[in-house]
Amino acid sequence: MTSTVSSAHPSNSVVPTTRSPTVPPEIREAIEAFFPLSIDYLSMQPLKGASVYKVTNCRVPPAQTYVLRSAFPHWTQERREREVVIARWVAEGQVGPEVLNVSDDSSFMLLEYFNGGTLNPNGPINLKEVCACLRNLHALGLPPSMREETGSTSFTRLRGQYAKIQSLYRLPVAIEQMYRRAREMEGALDEISSERVLCHLDLHCGNIMRHNGWIRLVDFGMTGPDHPYFDLANLAMYLGLSEEQEQVLLEEYLQEAPSHDQKRAYCYTRALVYLNKVTWKLIQAAKIGADSKMVEEVWKEPEGGRPITEYFHRQIYNPEDLPAIELVRYAHAAYDQFNAKYNAIPSWC
């Protein structure tokens, strides 16, 4: 079996480029600060909602292209500064784009533009190349400001999100049981290895790009110290890999047959990444009207409904506003996958 797999996700839709389109005032102010003499010569194209723009400066030929990355409004100053630190660190390691400029408050970064586009989620994906890039990221070590951190970014985020949904809903017993299992797996992972590397933690095709023939990564807003297998598990989840393909992924990353402990560590993370989707989608659903009764009713629905990968490609590759009931069903689909991966641990290990 080769290490090239196909994904069933649809390709990205193309947004036509328009010259100086109407953009939010804060975006225009950032652009003017970065290009004070060229604002009338710029064309701008949104790439990821309102947080990333492709900016082309036509003032002096040949035209130069950049990426403007904006932090989300709810981010704290500490989190904005943290993303800048990580972006510069991975750029020095030639894993991410060069950081060309940063606003005074770290809300905006002007980044190098990668010329090869994102990986096509509807075509073959070379796992060997992606795994080589991941090994490079994990080999960078942690930025000096993060080297005293000992926890897992994924588990820290999970604990915060679980506390949030506890405050929003009267949770079904099944979700509480899932969280208890997750805490047990956290302890088991730490027993296997205390190693923490810099992990991307949001690996889907939209964040994996080609540049001058090499695989590179973008969007480090979720990045932090963690068990290295979380990146592999996220990638497998977003691509909808079969178990056989996951075995290939693990061997490609390790460049050898995995040991028993390495298999165990990966088995835990391949279940845990789905739990993060459960908590996050329930938080999003509450913002648009979901309540305890809705969650209870959805959790009574039978398994085997819409595949989780269908929700992924709707939200990642063709973003749309889903009603609250669909977000809760997304969470339920992720819950089903968590259980399936959890129950498969003995057969893997």
C-alpha positions, -999 to 999 in steps of 0.1 A, spaced: 0 0 0 13 34 -9 13 65 14 -8 85 -10 -45 86 -1 -76 103 -15 -100 124 5 -136 128 -4 -138 165 5 -149 189 -22 -124 214 -35 -123 250 -22 -146 274 -39 -128 303 -57 -135 338 -45 -130 363 -73 -104 390 -66 -117 426 -66 -96 457 -64 -99 474 -30 -132 458 -20 -152 470 10 -136 455 40 -140 460 78 -125 493 90 -99 475 112 -87 455 83 -83 486 61 -65 504 89 -40 475 92 -34 475 55 -28 512 54 -3 509 82 16 481 64 14 498 30 11 536 36 21 546 1 3 518 -18 -33 516 -5 -47 526 -39 -27 500 -57 -38 470 -37 -61 442 -46 -75 421 -17 -91 387 -16 -106 371 15 -91 336 20 -106 324 53 -137 344 64 -127 377 78 -95 366 94 -71 361 64 -67 381 32 -46 377 2 -31 412 -6 -15 420 -39 5 452 -43 6 464 -79 23 498 -72 57 487 -85 59 459 -110 62 430 -107 33 428 -84 40 414 -49 16 391 -30 13 388 8 -11 374 34 -27 395 61 -36 374 91 -59 390 118 -64 377 153 -100 370 164 -116 399 183 -122 378 214 -85 368 218 -66 383 247 -35 403 242 -15 374 256 -30 350 231 -23 374 202 13 378 213 17 341 217 6 334 181 32 360 168 59 342 188 49 308 174 46 322 138 81 336 140 95 304 155 80 281 128 91 305 101 127 303 113 124 265 111 110 268 75 78 251 84 55 282 82 55 315 63 80 343 70 66 370 93 72 403 74 55 427 98 33 428 129 10 455 142 18 472 175 -9 453 194 -1 420 176 -36 419 162 -23 417 126 5 399 109 18 404 73 30 371 61 48 355 32 24 342 5 28 305 -3 25 301 -41 14 264 -44 -20 266 -29 -36 244 -3 -37 206 -6 -66 195 -27 -89 177 -3 -106 160 -33 -74 145 -47 -45 123 -37 -26 133 -5 10 122 -1 12 112 35 50 108 33 55 145 24 30 157 51 46 135 77 81 149 68 68 184 74 52 173 107 85 158 119 102 191 111 77 210 131 80 186 161 118 187 159 119 225 163 115 223 201 94 249 219 100 287 218 119 299 248 88 315 264 70 282 264 97 258 276 84 259 312 50 248 302 44 212 312 8 206 303 -10 195 272 -26 222 251 -53 199 240 -63 188 275 -61 224 288 -85 234 261 -107 204 266 -111 211 304 -120 247 297 -146 237 270 -161 210 292 -165 234 321 -183 258 297 -208 232 284 -215 222 320 -226 258 326 -247 259 294 -265 226 295 -279 198 317 -256 173 301 -266 137 292 -249 111 313 -233 97 282 -213 130 277 -202 129 314 -190 94 309 -171 103 278 -153 131 297 -144 107 325 -129 83 299 -109 112 285 -94 121 318 -84 85 323 -67 86 288 -49 118 298 -33 100 327 -24 70 305 -8 92 279 14 109 305 25 75 318 36 65 283 55 97 277 59 131 292 73 144 259 58 177 247 66 191 212 52 221 193 20 208 177 -2 225 151 -34 210 164 -56 221 135 -44 200 106 -68 199 77 -60 205 40 -68 242 42 -38 246 66 -14 225 46 1 242 16 28 238 -11 55 264 -16 83 260 -41 77 223 -42 77 218 -4 49 211 21 44 239 45 19 247 73 -2 278 80 -26 291 106 -9 285 140 -38 299 161 -43 266 179 -7 256 182 10 248 215 30 221 234 14 187 233 18 150 226 30 147 190 3 121 181 -24 147 184 -13 162 151 -15 128 134 -49 121 149 -62 155 138 -50 148 103 -66 114 102 -98 128 115 -101 156 90 -92 133 61 -115 105 72 -87 79 69 -95 43 72 -78 22 99 -54 8 73 -45 43 61 -40 54 98 -15 25 102 4 38 71 2 74 85 18 63 118 46 43 102 53 71 78 56 96 106 78 73 128 97 60 97 96 25 113 71 1 127 55 16 159 62 1 193 34 -11 216 35 22 236 35 43 204 4 25 192 -13 30 225 -5 68 225 -18 72 190 -50 51 199 -58 75 228 -53 107 207 -74 93 178 -104 91 202 -97 123 220 -96 146 190 -133 138 185 -142 149 221 -128 183 213 -154 185 184 -182 175 208 -175 203 233 -167 230 208 -198 224 186 -220 224 217 -206 258 227 -213 272 193 -248 258 193 -256 275 226 -248 308 210 -276 304 185 -303 289 207 -295 253 216 -306 243 251 -306 212 273 -338 198 258 -324 200 223 -292 182 234 -312 155 252 -334 149 222 -304 147 197 -286 123 220 -316 100 218 -313 98 180 -298 65 167 -262 62 157 -252 59 120 -265 93 109 -246 118 88 -209 110 87 -187 133 107 -165 140 76 -196 154 59 -199 180 87 -162 187 85 -161 195 48 -193 216 52 -177 237 79 -141 238 67 -141 236 29 -176 251 22 -183 273 53 -220 279 60 -241 290 89 -258 258 103 -288 260 126 -284 251 162 -299 216 158 -273 208 131 -245 219 153 -258 197 180 -260 168 156 -224 175 145 -215 172 181 -234 139 184 -217 125 153 -183 133 169 -195 116 201 -203 85 181 -168 86 165 -152 90 200 -169 59 212 -160 39 180 -123 49 184 -123 42 221 -138 8 217 -112 0 190 -83 6 213 -79 -31 223 -77 -42 187 -50 -16 179 -29 -24 209 
